[in-house]
Amino acid sequence: MPIRRLASATLIAALIALLGATASAQFGNPFKKIPKAPSLPSAPVHPPKHTFKCSQIDDAMVDKFLKGKDARKKVEDEEAAEAKGNTGGNAEVKQAEADALQSAAGAANLPFGHGSSGSNSKADKAEREASGLDADQLAGFVECCIGVLHDEAVVLSQTPLTSMDAIMKREGELSKECK
């Protein structure tokens, strides 16, 4: 009898080993440790901070901004006229193409480089060169301008009177550009 028990115990052990090997081959080793989470970088990464403050706005900056917008509009008008003149044939086709170009140019009145997918790189370049403002300055200026023109309390609380006066002096022109 002891041989029978020994043989059956050996047979059961072999069967369990076979099932374990089959399960391991199909599902991986269930006894492996769960892999470690990737380690964090040693120094925390901070998002870039905007350095522009509404207090930096003065009459000269308003003039630069409007000068850049004028240069942008001039380039867009030239391209619309060129598109209108280069289309041969039907006057309605010319008008439709010119209208499409104008609407694409004025679709999103955002700071250069932030427009719609059909943004106009020539107009962006002309605006940058004429205004002399970088993207951070332009975005901050537009944000402050909108806040002041729309009497937003948060922006008004951060904007000194001299900057508000510079914006309000040119309110008519800026209300078209800061939407």
C-alpha positions in Angstrom: 0.0 0.0 0.0 2.7 2.5 0.7 3.9 2.1 -2.9 0.4 2.9 -4.1 0.3 6.0 -2.0 3.7 7.0 -3.1 2.8 6.4 -6.8 -0.5 8.3 -6.5 1.2 11.2 -4.6 3.9 11.4 -7.3 1.2 11.3 -10.0 -0.8 14.1 -8.3 2.4 16.2 -7.9 3.2 15.7 -11.6 -0.3 16.6 -12.6 -0.2 19.8 -10.5 3.2 20.7 -12.0 1.8 20.1 -15.5 -1.2 22.3 -14.8 1.0 25.0 -13.3 3.3 25.0 -16.3 0.4 25.1 -18.7 -1.2 28.0 -16.8 2.2 29.8 -16.6 2.7 29.4 -20.4 -0.8 30.7 -21.2 -1.2 33.5 -18.6 2.2 34.3 -17.5 3.6 33.6 -14.1 0.9 34.5 -11.5 3.5 34.6 -8.7 5.6 37.4 -10.3 5.6 40.7 -8.5 3.6 43.5 -9.9 6.1 45.8 -11.8 7.1 49.0 -10.0 5.6 52.3 -11.2 8.0 54.4 -13.1 10.0 56.7 -10.8 9.3 60.4 -10.7 11.8 62.9 -12.0 14.1 64.2 -9.4 13.1 67.8 -9.8 9.5 68.8 -10.2 8.6 70.3 -13.6 6.7 73.5 -13.4 4.6 74.9 -16.2 6.0 78.0 -17.9 4.9 81.2 -16.2 3.6 84.1 -18.1 5.9 87.1 -17.4 3.6 89.7 -18.8 1.7 91.9 -16.4 -1.1 94.4 -17.2 1.0 97.1 -15.5 3.4 96.9 -18.5 0.8 98.4 -20.8 1.4 102.0 -21.8 0.7 104.3 -24.8 3.7 103.0 -26.6 2.6 99.4 -26.3 -0.9 100.2 -27.5 0.6 101.9 -30.5 2.9 98.9 -31.2 -0.1 96.5 -31.0 -2.2 98.6 -33.4 0.7 99.1 -35.8 1.1 95.3 -35.9 -2.6 94.8 -36.5 -2.5 97.3 -39.3 0.4 95.5 -40.9 -1.4 92.2 -40.6 -4.6 93.7 -42.2 -2.5 95.2 -45.1 -0.9 91.8 -45.9 -4.3 90.0 -45.7 -5.9 92.7 -48.0 -3.0 92.3 -50.5 -3.4 88.5 -50.6 -7.2 88.9 -51.0 -6.7 91.3 -53.9 -4.1 89.0 -55.4 -6.5 86.0 -55.1 -9.3 88.1 -56.6 -7.1 89.2 -59.5 -5.5 85.8 -60.3 -8.7 83.9 -60.6 -9.6 83.7 -64.3 -13.1 83.7 -65.5 -16.3 84.2 -63.6 -16.5 87.3 -61.4 -18.6 85.4 -58.9 -15.8 82.8 -58.5 -13.4 85.7 -57.8 -15.6 87.2 -55.2 -16.2 83.9 -53.5 -12.5 83.2 -53.2 -11.8 86.7 -52.0 -14.5 86.3 -49.4 -13.2 82.9 -48.3 -9.7 84.3 -47.8 -11.0 87.3 -45.9 -13.1 85.1 -43.6 -10.2 82.8 -43.0 -8.0 85.7 -42.1 -10.5 87.2 -39.7 -12.0 84.0 -38.4 -10.0 83.9 -35.2 -8.6 87.2 -34.0 -6.1 85.6 -31.7 -2.4 86.4 -31.1 -0.1 85.4 -34.0 0.6 81.7 -34.1 -2.6 80.9 -32.2 -5.1 81.2 -35.0 -7.1 78.6 -36.9 -5.5 75.8 -38.9 -5.6 78.1 -41.9 -3.5 80.8 -40.2 -1.7 83.2 -42.5 2.1 83.0 -41.9 2.9 86.1 -44.0 0.4 88.1 -42.0 1.7 86.7 -38.7 5.3 87.6 -39.7 4.2 91.1 -40.7 2.4 91.6 -37.4 5.4 90.4 -35.4 7.8 92.6 -37.3 5.7 95.7 -37.1 4.6 95.4 -33.5 7.9 94.2 -32.0 5.9 92.2 -29.4 6.6 88.6 -28.6 3.9 86.0 -28.2 3.7 86.3 -24.4 3.4 90.1 -24.6 0.8 89.9 -27.3 -1.3 87.3 -25.4 -1.0 89.2 -22.2 -1.9 92.5 -23.9 -5.0 91.0 -25.5 -6.1 89.5 -22.2 -5.7 92.8 -20.3 -7.3 94.7 -23.1 -10.4 92.5 -23.2 -10.6 92.6 -19.4 -10.5 96.4 -19.2 -12.9 96.9 -22.1 -15.4 94.4 -20.7 -15.0 95.7 -17.1 -13.9 92.3 -15.7 -13.3 92.8 -12.0 -10.3 90.4 -11.8 -8.4 92.2 -14.6 -9.4 95.6 -13.4 -8.0 94.8 -9.9 -4.6 93.9 -11.4 -4.4 96.8 -13.9 -3.1 100.2 -12.7 -4.9 103.3 -13.7 -2.1 104.4 -16.2 -2.5 101.1 -18.1 -6.3 101.4 -18.1 -6.0 105.0 -19.4 -3.7 103.9 -22.2 -6.3 101.3 -23.3 -9.3 103.5 -22.8 -7.7 106.4 -24.9 -7.8 104.0 -27.9 -11.0 102.2 -27.0 -12.6 102.5 -30.5 -9.6 101.0 -32.3 -8.9 98.3 -29.6 -12.6 97.2 -29.3 -12.2 95.9 -33.0 -9.0 94.1 -32.3 -9.5 92.8 -28.7 -12.5 90.6 -29.0 
